[in-house]
Amino acid sequence: MLVGGMAMLCACQPSQQNNSYTVTGELDDSTHNGKKIYVMRYDDETMIDSTIIDGNKFVFKGQVDTAALCRIDVDRHTFANFILEVGDIKVNFKDYAQPSGTPQNDAMAQIAKEEDAINAAVEQKFNEIDQQYADNEKAAEEAKEQYVETIKTKLANRAAELYSTHNNDAVGYYLLYSVFMDVIDNTAKEKIMSSFGPWLKSQKMVANRLELLKRLKMTAEGMPFVDIEGTDADGNPSALSHYVGKGNYVLLDMWASWCSPCMGEIPNLMKLHRQYKDKGLTVLGLFVWDEESNMKKAIDKEGIEWPQIVPSDNMEPMNLYGVDGIPHIILFAPDGTILKRNLRGQSMINAVNEVMNK
């Protein structure tokens, strides 16, 4: 570091200048000119800056003390992620995860490119499997599951490598959303997150992820069920314990009326319900993350025949079982032990067929 006159020059500069940022972006058309847009910080969803689009362009200017993952939304289909930090940042609406101009944004963009390559490779492999087993859906699903298992260790190792240099910064925060932390086993996630520095551990997202891991441990395969109380479709008192641990296998479907993948599983659940309802299997719906008034409409529309539980708090079941997305389908043993979690499609049908045909 230079000393003498340079040191004096630096000392005379207002301290906030060292924290200055600019964020610039450009749009393809003029339809949004005059619109006010905001910088939203992910961790607390706070709008921390605003500006007006003018001439298809915009500029944010301000000071930042601690870098953070942020987002700019122009409309539902036009948005960009970036790390708000000191320096001149350019966001990219054509590729929402490719900001540039500062060290952490360049690092984030490089990781996003790596993710894209991994996702493309997985998609290609899945297509190859579909072609190989075109006449055997069961074999195709099993081959895909085996392939995912083979890459989990590689992704976990790469995640650990990336976090070795980003365990306490906004790039590390971005990695929480990445394929590296999404696909790997919970044991690997917990090991990596234990290495986080104080700033990253202080973020709400990290606290939520750690609590999720804790709940997942408590409700892992082989653990006893955790009860959930509520009402049935007619408003009468009901609970998970009215069905689970009563001598039948129970296939529990956490679903919502707005969830397209949930609707996609109804034919599979219907098939299993009709095949095994008199042979020791109870299919059970758990209506979550939705307004109770929407349930009966969905039941009538979809022709759902199995009983439902509506919890008093529509998010509590997801919290208790560490669920962060639906549908989430769980298979319970006759004694109430959790046999399988996160079942979908053909893999769910295979799992139920296996236990019911023993």
GILINHU-V196098 format. One record per run of one state. SS is the DSSP state (a for helix, b for strand, c for the rest). FROM is the first residue (numbers start at 1). TO is the last residue. If there is no record, write none. Layout:
ss:SS from:FROM to:TO
ss:SS from:FROM to:TO
//
This chain:
ss:c from:1 to:4
ss:a from:5 to:12
ss:c from:13 to:14
ss:a from:15 to:19
ss:b from:20 to:26
ss:c from:27 to:35
ss:b from:36 to:41
ss:c from:42 to:45
ss:b from:46 to:52
ss:c from:53 to:53
ss:b from:54 to:54
ss:c from:55 to:56
ss:b from:57 to:63
ss:c from:64 to:67
ss:b from:68 to:75
ss:c from:76 to:77
ss:b from:78 to:84
ss:c from:85 to:86
ss:b from:87 to:90
ss:c from:91 to:99
ss:b from:100 to:100
ss:c from:101 to:102
ss:a from:103 to:132
ss:c from:133 to:136
ss:a from:137 to:163
ss:c from:164 to:169
ss:a from:170 to:175
ss:c from:176 to:178
ss:a from:179 to:183
ss:c from:184 to:185
ss:a from:186 to:193
ss:c from:194 to:197
ss:a from:198 to:201
ss:c from:202 to:203
ss:a from:204 to:218
ss:c from:219 to:223
ss:b from:224 to:224
ss:c from:225 to:228
ss:b from:229 to:231
ss:c from:232 to:236
ss:b from:237 to:239
ss:a from:240 to:242
ss:c from:243 to:248
ss:b from:249 to:255
ss:c from:256 to:259
ss:a from:260 to:276
ss:c from:277 to:280
ss:b from:281 to:287
ss:c from:288 to:292
ss:a from:293 to:302
ss:c from:303 to:306
ss:b from:307 to:311
ss:c from:312 to:315
ss:a from:316 to:320
ss:c from:321 to:327
ss:b from:328 to:332
ss:c from:333 to:336
ss:b from:337 to:340
ss:c from:341 to:344
ss:a from:345 to:356
ss:c from:357 to:358
//
